[in-house]
Amino acid sequence: MVNTDQVLTCDLNNYNTLFGGVLMRKLDTVATLSARRHSRVKECVTASTDSIDFLCPIHQTDSVCVESFVSYTGTSSMEIFCKVIAEDMMTGERRIAATAFLTFVALGEDKRPVKVPQVEPETEEEQLLFNTGQERAEVRKARKKKSKELASKIPLTKPWDY
């Protein structure tokens, strides 16, 4: 999936670069489409944003191209790799501005997880990411376990109740 857009004034932070949150929304939107296209289901939900690495700033004079594809699958989950290419519209200079991994789960009509097709990597880039996917899946699983343990220890009282 590929989406290219311009950077608008309303997308800029106080440093006159693209807000990280605006880019995160773009990543989630494009990754959702890759997940839905791969699984061929009506609904896929974001299970986690595994990583987003902001590598260089994106300016108002840039276009922003987000490319995404399913890089690895579990039974009902899909790891989506996204790369963000910023292009200076005046000079044509292109650079990788960010990379990200997100995980989605395909849902059936009953809103329960459904089995997804396995990935069949074709390009060198797809093969590289597929070959390292199992390792990232194990890290994700361990991180989720730790997050659940932490959540079980966090109080639910409101801040003003202290």
ABEGO torsion letter per residue (X at the ends): XBBBBBBBAAABBAAGBBBAAAAAAAAAAAAAAAAAAAAGBABBBBABBABBBBABBBBAABBBBBBBBBABBBAABBBBBBBBBBBBAAAGBBBBABBBBBBBBBBBAAGBBBBBBBBBBABAAAAAAAAAAAAAAAAAAAAAAAAAAAAAABBABBAAAX
